Amino acid sequence: MKPLSVRSALVYKLLRNPSVVMGLIIVLVMLVVGLAAPLLASVDPIAIDPTARNRFPMAESSHRLDDGTRSTVAHLMGTDSLGRDVYSRVLYGARVSLLVGITVAVVSITLGLAIGLIAGYFPWLDRIVMRIMDGLMAIPAILLAIALVSLSSAGILTVIVAIIVPEIPRVVRLVRSVVLSARHEPYVEAAVTVGTRTLPLLIRHILPNTVAPLIVQGTFICASAILVEAILSFLGIGIPPEIPTWGNIMAEGRQLFRLFPHNILFPGIFLGLTVLAINILGDGLRDVLDPKMEKRA
């Protein structure tokens, strides 16, 4: 029997891990829901209909079309206090939440990787950089994000930047620890001995050691960013309320939660399921990619 290649063996291990499979399926479903929101949504998510306010799930309402005729629309998840369809808003909210989560994960890992490689390889620079990172980590992430958002106008870009800043120090510390352990390996010392320049040395010999832990860390950052964005929007200091996000939907429905709980229930389910799936995916990736976890299993 022909032995599997390294890549094929890794894919085989990933597919055998139930956490990876289950988490990946849920995340892919949420991505499809977000991308196909214009096709799956029943009505415009920002369309206000005062005649259909606070309808319970599965209720129907009629809308006048441009040609004068009327059509009946079924609100699968009910409507909010302004008559907007909760189902459509939840679908469009998936686009914003996943956009924020993926963008924050990619940018924070990219910046943290660059800073961590340099800080871990140059001891004189390590002292300066790590004191700055320690100062940022001393402030709770949500409080630092609130402070950064309050300094600028509300918007998606502002929220993304406010969430990225607290996440960078965590990536820097992770990469730095990998660099400190890898720089004393024989193959790195051999590369230094033959005169390999610093940049090729970091990219060819040290950078590959950071790929596995960064993939796992990226999933946790993505889940945390989605949750923080929902918190900021729920507090009214995040993304503007006219943009449908899970946090905004729950914030608008909290005043009438006892009478119409569906305004918070459905976006809360989508938010919790997405964050849980990403965390499960990260746990599965850690079990497969971390040699220590594999030996322990």
VENBELWO-V15261 format. One line per field, one symbol per residue. phi: phi as a letter, one per 20 degrees, with the letter a starting at -180 (. if undefined). psi: psi as a letter, one per 30 degrees, with the letter a starting at -180 (. if undefined). burial: 1 if it has 24 or more other ideal C-beta (glycine too) atoms within 12 Angstrom, else 0. Layout:
phi = ???
psi = ???
burial = ???
This chain:
phi = .ffffffffffffffeeffffffffffffffffffegfeefecffdfecffcflefgmfdbdceefeneccedeefdncefdneffgfffffffffffffffffffffffffffffffffedffefffffffffffffeggfffffffffecffrfffffffefgfeggffffffgffffeefdfgfffffffenffffffffeddggfefffffffffffffffffffffffffncdfgffefcfffffffeffdffecfffdfffffffffffffffffffffffeeefffffff
psi = kklkleeeeeeeeeffjeeeeeeeeeeeeeeeeeegefefkelkfgkkjffhkhklkglllkkklegflkkkkkjegalafggkjeeeeeeffeeeeeeeeeeeeeeeeeeeeeeeeeeffjeefeeeefeeeeeeffkkeeeeeeeeeffllkleeeeeefeeeffeeeeeeeeeeeeefffgleeeeeeeeggkleeeeeeeeeefffeeeeeeeeeeeeeeeeeeeeeeeefggbkkffkjleeeeeefffeheeeifffeeeeeeeeeeeeeeeeeeeeeeeeefjeeeeee.
burial = 000000000000110010110011011001101100100011101010100111110010101000000000101111111111111111111111111111111111111111111111100001001100100100001101110110000101011111111111111111111111011000010000000000001100111011011111111111111111111111101111101111111111110000010111111101111111111111111111100000000
